[in-house]
Amino acid sequence: MLALTPLRQGLLLAQPMKALRATLSKYSLAELLSAGRLLLADSVHQGVLTTLRCSLVVQDDLLINTQNGESRQITIEAGQSRAVAIAQAARQLVGSRAELHGILLLLPPSEFISSRFQLSLKGESMVRSAIALQAHTLIPAYDDELLLGINAQSSEGVALWYPARTAESLFVAFQAEQLFLAAIMPRTLALPNADQLDQDLILQDEDASHLAQLELRKGVVRSLLVITQHDLEQPQFSEQWQNETAKAAPAQRIRCNSREFWDSKRCCIAAQESYCFFPKGAEQYGKQQLLLKQKRFATIAAGVLAVALCLPFVGNWAQSAWLGSQVNKLRDASVEARKSQSAVYQMEDEWGAIANYPHQNVSQVLLTLNQSINSSLSTFSLNKGVVDLSGVAQDPALLIEQLAEREEFHDVGQSRSSSGADGGARGARFGIRLNLSGVDFKGYETRYPAVKQ
């Protein structure tokens, strides 16, 4: 077995430490703490929803398991609350599942209170806080504590409310059956599939006692109308119902009027957090899980910080030792390369002035000028990219303008005044000075200054 020298052991340890230090050095302490908070930013509600493994829906006097279509009768015995009856039916449906497998309970829309809102505020937290503060103003007839369900990404829509005392009664009843009631949600919002939630939908939910219509626009509840079947039998209320429901904008309609709809689901309904209602017991569980997560993160962060504090010392020692062992090898290996480099620099000094002399392409310049001057050029001189020419033209000013428009030339101007004395019928004599584009003698002379012999 090959033994590792202390130097090699240090090198092997230094590589991962060096990578970790490089990563951490890119961020300030405030940024690292902020990143840590983002890792723990999952809300208490989100932590509760991660436990969901089952969804149960109340349809008339039945409790239906949407995963397999099984159902149980909700039988309320003498002296027994409805919450206890639902919990007992849930125990029969769920069986011996683990206690902390969360259950989503879907209740009829008639059990929820709705109120319209329209605010000029922006920001989810601000909208939610403003609506929560106005709970007793929006619903003055209800004095008890209410839980709020709202998609606060929109400043306009419908807020849903559910009595906190009823939610807690259900949680306690489920807990007595060793079941964990994670959240409560209106049954109507479970009608669409998960891939339909970002569409415009009109959801119609009917059971033996009520009929409801919910308008959902890209995940935001815009309206919720509920009427009893008894009132719907009366012509006056029926007509009013038709008028109100007809106000909804056209959209895809989904209707549920029997248990067969829920039998066909065969899945655990995906909870919509914005419109879920969490009993206090469920929230307490979520807070405990979040606290455990924070403790784990704090432990990991303390360990990382301790390692990070040692990284500069260990890393610098290992890096210095490694660099010292490589300097001599690299110096010896680079002898020939340095000789070749010197030879290249010497050749560049000797031949660079010739090889890099600006190319002025005299023949092409003359051909280009002949196109504009039309064989009337008298003199032509070229010196370091500057052309002086004279000749005869009908309109020297127009000739200067034409030459200035060509991309081969720049700084085109008149070198002497035009005169028609010598040109006669052929036109006026002219003198023009221009510069060739792409010819940089100033840069060339800066790079290769003249050497006096």
Secondary structure as GFF3:
##gff-version 3
##sequence-region A 1 453
A	DSSP	alpha_helix	6	25	.	.	.	ID=ss1
A	DSSP	alpha_helix	29	39	.	.	.	ID=ss2
A	DSSP	alpha_helix	44	49	.	.	.	ID=ss3
A	DSSP	beta_strand	52	59	.	.	.	ID=ss4
A	DSSP	beta_strand	62	65	.	.	.	ID=ss5
A	DSSP	beta_strand	71	73	.	.	.	ID=ss6
A	DSSP	alpha_helix	82	94	.	.	.	ID=ss7
A	DSSP	beta_strand	102	107	.	.	.	ID=ss8
A	DSSP	three_ten_helix	109	111	.	.	.	ID=ss9
A	DSSP	beta_strand	113	118	.	.	.	ID=ss10
A	DSSP	alpha_helix	124	133	.	.	.	ID=ss11
A	DSSP	alpha_helix	135	138	.	.	.	ID=ss12
A	DSSP	beta_strand	146	149	.	.	.	ID=ss13
A	DSSP	beta_strand	156	163	.	.	.	ID=ss14
A	DSSP	alpha_helix	164	176	.	.	.	ID=ss15
A	DSSP	beta_strand	180	186	.	.	.	ID=ss16
A	DSSP	three_ten_helix	187	190	.	.	.	ID=ss17
A	DSSP	three_ten_helix	194	196	.	.	.	ID=ss18
A	DSSP	beta_strand	200	206	.	.	.	ID=ss19
A	DSSP	beta_strand	210	217	.	.	.	ID=ss20
A	DSSP	beta_strand	220	228	.	.	.	ID=ss21
A	DSSP	alpha_helix	229	232	.	.	.	ID=ss22
A	DSSP	alpha_helix	235	245	.	.	.	ID=ss23
A	DSSP	beta_strand	252	256	.	.	.	ID=ss24
A	DSSP	alpha_helix	260	263	.	.	.	ID=ss25
A	DSSP	three_ten_helix	273	275	.	.	.	ID=ss26
A	DSSP	alpha_helix	280	333	.	.	.	ID=ss27
A	DSSP	alpha_helix	335	355	.	.	.	ID=ss28
A	DSSP	alpha_helix	362	373	.	.	.	ID=ss29
A	DSSP	beta_strand	377	383	.	.	.	ID=ss30
A	DSSP	beta_strand	386	393	.	.	.	ID=ss31
A	DSSP	alpha_helix	396	405	.	.	.	ID=ss32
A	DSSP	beta_strand	409	419	.	.	.	ID=ss33
A	DSSP	three_ten_helix	424	426	.	.	.	ID=ss34
A	DSSP	beta_strand	428	436	.	.	.	ID=ss35
A	DSSP	alpha_helix	441	447	.	.	.	ID=ss36
###
